[in-house]
Amino acid sequence: MKLIVPVINRFDLLRRMLESIDIEATVYIINNSGRAWPLKIINPKVTIWWIDLPHNLGCSTSWNLGIKMLPFEEKWIITSADAYFLPGACQMFADAADDAITLCDTFPHWQTVAIGQKVVEKIGLFDEGIHPAYFDDTEYEWRARQMGVRIDYLPIPIGHDNSATINSDSNYANRNQVSFRNNKAYFDKKVSENNLDQGVWSLATRRANSWD
């Protein structure tokens, strides 16, 4: 299994997630914190590629980076640093279909997702006009449904500390009030126009919605 994991804080939860992996896995950690973090884990099944970035790429851009780094995969498995796998969960994602979006059937669903290669071929990547978080998954799922992509909700056993990033940092929480509102307006506009484009990265959006 290859796993894409953006992280910005709560490295204690990232460690918990890594130590919960129960199959052979290569994990690509996209460190958006702007700081180097030494991280020691005890899990012989896990090989880590650590990618340090000077600023927060945000979810959509981080997810896209992960997909672009691994262009020959049949599927891309993306998880949150504040999620963790219960026995059997990793194998279920590793076995996910290559023509579907595979999600856990319990809220918040997108804490871990498998995106099949045929999905990306059909609808493209995540919309980088959404930054840094919230409505990125909503927009992708909406676009997938509009374009007839299968979405599988499976009883995959996953734990998750929802919104752990903003709940543990008052600056992120305050900045999220701005970016959440802007992202919602952007998404609502796409829906009203039935705009199924994958969107583009915008310097203005990146600056206006920044949590940096």
C-alpha positions in Angstrom: 0.0 0.0 0.0 1.1 3.5 -0.8 -0.4 6.3 1.4 -0.4 10.1 1.0 -0.6 12.0 4.2 -0.6 15.8 4.4 0.1 17.2 7.9 0.4 20.7 9.5 0.4 20.0 13.2 -0.5 17.4 15.8 2.4 15.2 15.0 1.4 13.0 17.9 -1.7 12.0 16.0 0.4 11.4 12.9 2.6 9.0 14.9 -0.5 7.2 16.1 -1.7 6.8 12.5 1.6 5.5 11.3 1.8 3.0 14.1 -1.7 1.7 13.3 -0.8 0.5 9.8 -1.0 -3.3 9.7 0.2 -4.1 6.2 3.4 -3.3 4.3 3.1 0.4 3.4 5.1 3.3 1.9 3.9 6.5 3.3 4.5 9.9 1.7 4.2 12.6 4.4 3.6 16.1 3.0 4.8 18.3 5.9 2.9 21.6 5.5 4.0 23.0 9.0 6.9 25.1 7.6 9.2 23.4 10.2 11.3 20.3 10.2 9.9 17.7 12.6 12.0 14.7 13.7 9.5 11.8 13.9 10.4 8.3 15.3 7.9 5.5 14.9 7.9 1.9 15.8 6.4 0.1 12.9 8.6 -2.2 10.8 5.8 -2.4 8.1 6.2 1.3 7.3 8.6 3.0 5.0 8.4 6.8 5.1 9.2 9.5 2.5 9.2 12.8 4.3 8.6 16.0 2.2 9.2 19.3 4.1 7.6 22.4 2.6 8.1 26.1 3.6 4.4 26.9 3.6 1.1 25.1 3.8 0.0 23.8 0.4 -3.5 23.1 1.7 -5.4 19.9 1.2 -6.3 20.0 -2.5 -2.8 20.9 -3.6 -1.2 18.4 -1.2 -3.5 15.6 -2.4 -2.7 16.5 -6.0 1.0 16.6 -5.3 0.7 13.0 -3.9 -1.1 11.8 -7.1 1.4 13.6 -9.3 4.3 12.0 -7.5 2.9 8.5 -8.1 1.6 8.6 -11.7 1.7 4.8 -12.3 -0.6 3.7 -9.4 -4.0 2.0 -10.0 -5.3 4.0 -7.0 -4.2 6.7 -4.6 -5.0 6.3 -0.9 -5.1 9.5 1.0 -5.5 9.8 4.7 -5.6 12.5 7.4 -2.9 12.6 10.0 -5.6 12.6 12.7 -7.1 9.3 11.5 -6.0 5.8 12.5 -6.6 2.4 11.2 -8.3 -0.5 13.0 -7.4 -4.1 12.1 -8.2 -4.9 8.5 -8.8 -1.3 7.3 -5.6 -0.9 5.4 -6.2 -4.0 3.4 -9.7 -2.9 2.5 -8.3 0.4 1.1 -5.5 -1.5 -0.7 -8.2 -3.7 -2.4 -10.3 -0.7 -3.5 -11.6 -0.5 -7.0 -9.7 1.5 -9.6 -12.9 2.9 -11.1 -14.4 4.3 -8.0 -14.0 6.6 -5.0 -13.9 4.4 -1.9 -14.9 5.9 1.4 -15.6 4.8 5.0 -19.4 4.5 5.5 -19.2 6.5 8.8 -18.9 10.3 9.2 -16.8 12.2 8.2 -16.2 9.7 5.4 -13.3 11.5 3.8 -10.9 11.0 6.7 -9.4 8.3 4.4 -10.2 7.8 0.7 -9.0 5.7 -2.2 -9.2 7.5 -5.6 -9.1 5.0 -8.5 -7.0 5.8 -11.6 -10.1 5.8 -13.8 -11.7 8.4 -11.6 -8.8 10.8 -12.2 -8.8 10.0 -15.9 -12.5 11.0 -16.0 -12.9 14.0 -13.7 -9.3 15.2 -13.1 -7.6 16.3 -9.9 -8.8 18.1 -6.8 -9.8 21.8 -7.3 -6.8 23.9 -6.1 -9.1 27.0 -6.2 -10.2 25.7 -2.8 -7.6 26.5 0.0 -6.5 25.4 2.5 -9.2 23.1 3.8 -13.0 22.4 3.8 -15.1 22.0 0.6 -12.2 20.3 -1.2 -13.7 16.8 -0.6 -17.3 18.1 -1.0 -16.4 19.6 -4.4 -14.7 16.5 -5.7 -17.5 14.2 -4.6 -20.1 16.6 -6.2 -18.1 16.6 -9.5 -17.8 12.8 -9.4 -21.5 12.3 -8.9 -22.3 14.8 -11.7 -20.0 12.9 -14.1 -21.3 9.4 -13.2 -18.4 8.2 -11.1 -19.1 5.3 -8.7 -18.7 6.1 -5.0 -18.4 3.1 -2.7 -19.2 3.6 1.0 -17.8 0.6 2.8 -17.7 -0.5 6.5 -14.0 0.2 6.8 -12.9 0.4 10.5 -11.3 3.8 11.0 -10.9 6.1 13.9 -10.6 9.8 13.5 -10.2 13.0 15.7 -12.3 15.3 13.5 -10.9 18.8 12.9 -8.0 18.1 15.2 -5.9 20.7 13.3 -8.0 23.8 13.9 -9.2 22.5 17.3 -5.6 22.6 18.6 -4.5 26.0 17.1 -6.5 29.2 17.7 -4.8 31.0 14.8 -5.9 28.2 12.4 -9.4 28.3 13.8 -9.7 32.0 13.4 -8.3 32.0 9.9 -10.6 29.2 9.0 -13.6 31.5 9.5 -12.4 33.4 6.5 -11.3 30.6 4.3 -14.4 28.5 5.1 -16.7 31.3 4.0 -14.6 31.9 0.8 -14.4 28.2 -0.1 -18.2 27.8 0.4 -18.9 30.8 -1.9 -16.6 29.3 -4.5 -18.2 25.9 -4.3 -21.7 27.3 -4.3 -20.8 29.3 -7.5 -19.5 26.2 -9.2 -22.7 24.3 -8.4 -25.0 27.1 -9.5 -23.1 27.2 -12.9 -22.7 23.4 -13.1 -19.0 24.1 -13.6 -17.3 20.7 -13.7 -13.8 22.0 -14.4 -11.2 20.7 -12.0 -10.2 24.4 -11.2 -6.9 26.0 -11.0 -4.5 27.3 -8.4 -4.9 31.0 -7.8 -2.4 33.4 -6.1 -5.2 35.6 -4.9 -7.0 32.7 -3.3 -3.9 31.3 -1.8 -3.1 34.7 -0.1 -6.7 35.5 0.9 -7.4 32.1 2.5 -3.9 31.6 4.0 -3.5 30.0 7.5 0.2 30.8 7.4 
